[in-house]
């Protein structure tokens, strides 16, 4: 997964984009049309809607109340329902009266930001936002409290790690993706015919082909654990036990919700009830506006059926990634169980 470049210009962009959000705030003159639900303690972000069959939930399962209510920061992972979540927020921004900002596409995705100064500037700029705003940023988790700032409401999504790797392999070969990239960046070259026709099974049979190789102990750009581990030197290392444990702590203590693509309906319910300021009516809107559209969900209908043996072969090296995925899934199911009153079967 070649997702990022360590060019200096990328780091500059990482600072400039959040600064632009502050400018957007000044043009938002209309008052909210719909008031969010308010908990007895007056906390709108951490409130759980009062309705039959649902109950209030506090820490440690509901960490939303400890966050800066004015900002929802969504940390998207490629091929984890990001497009669905983006389009859902576009619809919900009108219904729930908040501004939604999305950075323009870039040639490469910046995930790892080793510079503390850049991280500090990002935290400062986001913390300065005073009106309700949701944004999507592709970089890994930043510890806002480290810089004396209150964290925004943090939300993300994960997916079975092998399925995500397979999805990414074929996404970069999808005609619609290539045409869209060429339209955005005319100077890029189309990949070779050989690259486009190479299937995953053939790639895995070639021990010299690094595109589909996920080797523990080496830096693998854009793997799931890295996004939640943060920016320490060991975070980009694939199969790092230290990175895994740090990623677990971050999810448990910093994120309001980390959804699971394979548990989409439960993810929507948890988002709707743990972060109602931004996700009120999320389930209703998704099934009315997005569910029937492959385009709005960015579904790759060019992806062929992959042999189970190939997935099993890849899974041998995804032990820690699978452990992290199971951890996140169990947390989500506990959150869902807490609001629905159903037994936790995770």
C-alpha positions as CSV (number, residue, x, y, z in Angstrom):
1,X,0.0,0.0,0.0
2,X,2.0,3.0,-1.2
3,X,-0.2,5.6,0.5
4,X,2.1,8.4,1.4
5,X,5.1,10.5,0.6
6,X,7.5,12.0,3.0
7,X,8.0,15.1,0.9
8,X,8.2,18.4,2.9
9,X,5.4,19.8,0.9
10,X,3.0,17.1,2.3
11,X,3.8,18.2,5.8
12,X,3.2,21.8,4.9
13,X,-0.2,20.8,3.4
14,X,-1.0,19.0,6.6
15,X,-0.8,22.3,8.5
16,X,-2.4,24.5,5.8
17,X,-5.5,22.4,5.4
18,X,-6.6,22.6,9.0
19,X,-6.0,26.3,9.0
20,X,-8.4,26.6,6.1
21,X,-11.1,25.1,8.3
22,X,-10.9,28.1,10.7
23,X,-11.6,30.4,7.7
24,X,-14.7,28.3,6.9
25,X,-16.0,29.0,10.4
26,X,-16.1,32.7,9.8
27,X,-18.5,32.4,6.8
28,X,-21.0,30.3,8.7
29,X,-23.5,32.9,9.7
30,X,-26.8,30.9,9.9
31,X,-27.8,29.6,13.3
32,X,-28.5,25.9,13.7
33,X,-31.9,24.9,12.3
34,X,-32.1,21.7,14.4
35,X,-31.1,21.5,18.0
36,X,-29.3,18.4,19.1
37,X,-30.5,16.2,21.9
38,X,-29.2,17.2,25.3
39,X,-28.4,15.0,28.1
40,X,-29.4,15.8,31.7
41,X,-25.9,17.0,32.3
42,X,-26.2,19.4,29.3
43,X,-23.6,17.4,27.2
44,X,-24.9,17.2,23.6
45,X,-21.9,15.2,22.2
46,X,-22.1,12.4,24.7
47,X,-25.9,12.2,24.9
48,X,-27.7,9.0,24.0
49,X,-31.2,9.7,22.5
50,X,-34.0,8.8,24.9
51,X,-36.3,6.4,23.2
52,X,-37.9,3.1,23.9
53,X,-35.4,0.2,23.9
54,X,-32.3,2.4,24.2
55,X,-30.4,3.4,27.4
56,X,-27.8,6.0,28.4
57,X,-24.2,4.9,28.4
58,X,-21.3,6.6,30.1
59,X,-17.5,5.9,30.3
60,X,-15.6,3.8,29.6
61,X,-17.7,2.7,26.6
62,X,-18.9,6.2,25.8
63,X,-15.9,8.6,25.7
64,X,-17.6,11.2,23.6
65,X,-18.4,13.5,26.6
66,X,-14.7,14.0,27.2
67,X,-14.2,15.5,23.8
68,X,-14.4,19.0,22.2
69,X,-18.0,19.0,21.0
70,X,-17.5,21.6,18.3
71,X,-15.4,19.3,16.1
72,X,-15.9,15.8,14.8
73,X,-12.7,14.4,13.4
74,X,-13.1,11.4,11.2
75,X,-9.9,9.4,10.5
76,X,-10.6,7.5,7.2
77,X,-8.8,4.3,6.3
78,X,-8.9,3.5,2.6
79,X,-11.2,0.7,1.6
80,X,-13.0,0.7,5.0
81,X,-16.3,2.4,4.0
82,X,-14.8,5.8,3.8
83,X,-16.9,6.9,0.8
84,X,-20.1,5.8,2.4
85,X,-19.2,7.6,5.6
86,X,-18.2,10.8,3.6
87,X,-21.5,10.8,1.7
88,X,-23.5,10.1,4.8
89,X,-21.9,13.1,6.6
90,X,-22.7,15.3,3.6
91,X,-26.4,14.5,4.0
92,X,-26.3,14.7,7.8
93,X,-24.6,18.1,7.7
94,X,-27.8,19.7,6.4
95,X,-30.1,17.7,8.6
96,X,-28.1,18.3,11.8
97,X,-26.8,21.7,11.0
98,X,-23.0,21.4,11.0
99,X,-20.4,22.3,8.5
100,X,-18.6,19.4,6.7
101,X,-15.2,19.9,5.2
102,X,-13.2,17.6,3.1
103,X,-9.7,18.1,1.8
104,X,-9.1,18.1,-1.9
105,X,-7.6,14.9,-3.4
106,X,-3.9,14.5,-3.3
107,X,-1.5,12.3,-5.2
108,X,-0.3,10.6,-2.0
109,X,-1.9,10.2,1.4
110,X,0.1,11.5,4.4
111,X,-0.3,9.1,7.3
112,X,2.9,9.4,9.4
113,X,3.9,12.8,10.6
114,X,7.1,12.5,12.7
115,X,7.4,16.2,13.3
116,X,6.1,17.3,16.7
117,X,5.9,20.9,15.5
118,X,3.6,19.9,12.7
119,X,1.4,17.8,15.0
120,X,1.2,20.7,17.4
121,X,0.1,23.1,14.7
122,X,-2.6,20.7,13.6
123,X,-3.9,20.3,17.1
124,X,-3.8,24.1,17.7
125,X,-5.7,24.9,14.5
126,X,-8.4,22.2,15.0
127,X,-8.9,23.2,18.6
128,X,-9.6,26.8,17.6
129,X,-12.8,25.9,15.7
130,X,-15.8,27.2,17.6
131,X,-18.8,26.2,15.4
132,X,-20.0,22.7,14.9
133,X,-17.8,21.1,12.1
134,X,-17.1,17.6,10.9
135,X,-13.9,16.9,8.9
136,X,-12.0,14.0,7.5
137,X,-8.2,13.8,7.8
138,X,-6.1,10.9,6.6
139,X,-3.2,11.2,9.0
140,X,-2.7,8.8,11.9
141,X,-4.0,9.6,15.5
142,X,-2.5,12.7,17.1
143,X,-2.5,13.1,20.8
144,X,-4.1,16.5,21.4
145,X,-3.7,16.5,25.1
146,X,0.0,16.2,24.7
147,X,0.0,19.7,23.3
148,X,-2.4,21.1,26.0
149,X,-5.5,20.9,23.7
150,X,-8.8,19.2,24.2
151,X,-9.3,16.3,21.7
152,X,-12.1,16.5,19.1
153,X,-14.7,13.8,18.9
154,X,-12.7,11.0,17.2
155,X,-14.4,8.5,14.9
156,X,-13.0,5.9,12.4
157,X,-13.7,2.6,10.7
158,X,-11.9,-0.7,10.3
159,X,-12.3,-3.8,8.2
160,X,-11.1,-7.4,8.2
161,X,-7.4,-6.7,7.5
162,X,-7.0,-9.3,4.8
163,X,-10.2,-8.3,3.0
164,X,-9.0,-4.7,3.2
165,X,-5.6,-5.6,1.6
166,X,-7.4,-7.6,-1.2
167,X,-9.8,-4.7,-1.8
168,X,-6.9,-2.2,-2.0
169,X,-5.0,-4.5,-4.4
170,X,-7.9,-4.4,-6.9
171,X,-9.0,-0.9,-6.2
172,X,-5.8,0.6,-7.7
173,X,-6.5,-1.4,-10.8
174,X,-10.2,-0.5,-11.2
175,X,-10.9,1.5,-14.4
176,X,-13.1,4.1,-12.6
177,X,-10.3,4.8,-10.1
178,X,-7.7,5.2,-12.8
179,X,-9.9,7.5,-14.9
180,X,-10.8,9.6,-11.9
181,X,-7.1,9.9,-10.9
182,X,-6.1,10.9,-14.4
183,X,-8.8,13.6,-14.4
184,X,-7.5,15.0,-11.1
185,X,-3.8,14.7,-12.0
186,X,-3.3,14.8,-15.7
187,X,0.5,14.4,-15.4
188,X,0.3,11.0,-13.9
189,X,0.9,8.0,-16.2
190,X,-1.5,5.1,-16.6
191,X,0.0,1.8,-15.2
192,X,1.2,-0.8,-17.6
193,X,-1.1,-3.5,-19.1
194,X,1.0,-6.1,-17.2
195,X,0.2,-4.3,-13.9
196,X,-3.5,-4.1,-14.7
197,X,-3.9,-7.7,-15.6
198,X,-1.9,-9.1,-12.7
199,X,-4.2,-10.9,-10.3
200,X,-3.5,-11.4,-6.6
201,X,-2.9,-15.1,-6.9
202,X,-0.1,-14.5,-9.4
203,X,1.4,-11.8,-7.2
204,X,1.5,-14.0,-4.2
205,X,3.2,-16.8,-6.1
206,X,6.1,-14.5,-7.0
207,X,8.2,-14.2,-3.9
208,X,10.0,-11.2,-5.4
209,X,6.8,-9.1,-5.9
210,X,6.6,-6.7,-3.0
211,X,3.2,-5.3,-3.9
212,X,1.3,-8.0,-2.1
213,X,3.9,-8.9,0.5
214,X,3.2,-7.9,4.1
215,X,6.4,-8.8,6.0
216,X,6.4,-8.5,9.8
217,X,9.2,-6.4,11.1
218,X,9.3,-4.2,8.1
219,X,7.7,-0.8,7.4
220,X,4.5,-1.4,5.5
221,X,2.8,1.9,4.6
222,X,-0.8,2.3,5.6
223,X,-1.6,-0.8,7.6
224,X,-4.5,-0.5,10.0
225,X,-2.6,-0.5,13.3
226,X,-0.4,2.4,12.2
227,X,-3.4,4.7,11.9
228,X,-4.3,4.2,15.6
229,X,-0.8,3.8,17.0
230,X,0.2,7.3,16.0
231,X,3.5,8.8,14.9
232,X,6.1,7.0,17.0
233,X,8.9,5.3,15.1
234,X,7.5,1.8,15.7
235,X,4.0,2.6,14.5
236,X,4.7,2.0,10.8
237,X,6.4,-1.3,11.5
238,X,4.1,-4.1,10.3
239,X,3.6,-6.8,13.0
240,X,4.9,-4.6,15.9
241,X,3.6,-5.8,19.2
242,X,4.4,-2.5,20.8
243,X,2.4,-0.7,18.0
244,X,-0.5,-3.1,18.6
245,X,-0.7,-2.4,22.3
246,X,-0.5,1.3,21.8
247,X,-3.2,1.2,19.1
248,X,-5.5,-0.7,21.5
249,X,-5.0,1.9,24.3
250,X,-5.7,4.7,21.9
251,X,-9.0,3.2,20.7
252,X,-10.1,2.4,24.2
253,X,-9.4,5.8,25.7
254,X,-9.5,8.3,22.8
255,X,-12.0,7.3,20.2
256,X,-15.8,7.8,20.6
257,X,-16.5,5.1,18.0
258,X,-14.4,2.9,15.8
259,X,-16.9,1.2,13.5
260,X,-16.5,-2.1,11.7
261,X,-17.4,-2.5,8.1
262,X,-18.7,-6.0,8.6
263,X,-20.9,-4.7,11.4
264,X,-22.3,-1.8,9.4
265,X,-25.8,-1.6,10.9
266,X,-24.5,-1.8,14.4
267,X,-21.9,0.8,13.6
268,X,-24.6,3.2,12.4
269,X,-26.6,2.6,15.6
270,X,-23.6,3.2,17.8
271,X,-22.7,6.4,15.9
272,X,-26.2,7.6,16.0
273,X,-26.6,7.1,19.8
274,X,-23.0,7.9,21.0
275,X,-22.5,10.9,18.7
276,X,-26.0,12.3,18.1
277,X,-24.9,15.9,17.5
278,X,-23.5,14.7,14.1
279,X,-25.1,11.3,13.4
280,X,-28.7,11.8,14.5
281,X,-30.9,9.9,11.9
282,X,-27.8,8.2,10.4
283,X,-29.4,4.8,9.8
284,X,-32.5,6.3,8.2
285,X,-30.5,8.6,5.9
286,X,-28.1,5.8,4.9
287,X,-30.9,3.4,3.8
288,X,-32.9,6.2,2.1
289,X,-30.1,8.0,0.3
290,X,-27.0,5.7,-0.1
291,X,-27.7,2.0,0.3
292,X,-28.9,1.4,-3.2
293,X,-26.1,3.2,-5.0
294,X,-22.8,1.4,-5.7
295,X,-21.3,4.7,-6.8
296,X,-22.1,6.5,-3.6
297,X,-20.7,3.5,-1.6
298,X,-17.6,3.3,-4.0
299,X,-18.2,-0.4,-4.5
300,X,-15.7,-2.0,-6.9
301,X,-17.7,-4.2,-9.2
302,X,-14.5,-5.0,-11.2
303,X,-13.0,-6.9,-8.3
304,X,-12.9,-10.6,-9.2
305,X,-13.5,-13.5,-6.8
306,X,-10.3,-14.2,-4.9
307,X,-9.3,-17.8,-4.1
308,X,-9.7,-18.7,-0.4
309,X,-6.2,-20.3,-0.4
310,X,-4.7,-16.9,-1.4
311,X,-6.5,-15.2,1.5
312,X,-5.4,-17.9,3.9
313,X,-1.8,-17.5,2.7
314,X,-1.9,-13.7,3.4
315,X,-3.6,-14.2,6.8
316,X,-0.5,-16.0,8.1
317,X,1.3,-12.6,8.4
318,X,-1.7,-10.7,9.6
319,X,-1.8,-12.2,13.1
320,X,-1.5,-8.9,15.0
321,X,-3.7,-7.0,12.5
322,X,-6.4,-9.7,13.0
323,X,-6.0,-9.4,16.8
324,X,-6.5,-5.6,16.6
325,X,-9.5,-6.0,14.3
326,X,-11.1,-8.5,16.8
327,X,-10.4,-6.1,19.7
328,X,-12.1,-3.2,17.8
329,X,-15.1,-5.4,16.8
330,X,-15.6,-6.6,20.4
331,X,-15.5,-3.0,21.7
332,X,-18.2,-2.0,19.1
333,X,-20.4,-4.9,20.0
334,X,-20.1,-4.0,23.7
335,X,-21.1,-0.4,22.8
336,X,-24.1,-1.7,20.9
337,X,-25.1,-4.1,23.6
338,X,-25.0,-1.2,26.1
339,X,-27.5,0.9,24.2
340,X,-29.8,-1.9,23.0
341,X,-29.9,-3.9,26.2
342,X,-29.1,-7.1,24.3
343,X,-26.6,-9.6,25.6
344,X,-23.0,-9.1,24.6
345,X,-22.1,-12.1,22.4
346,X,-18.7,-10.9,21.3
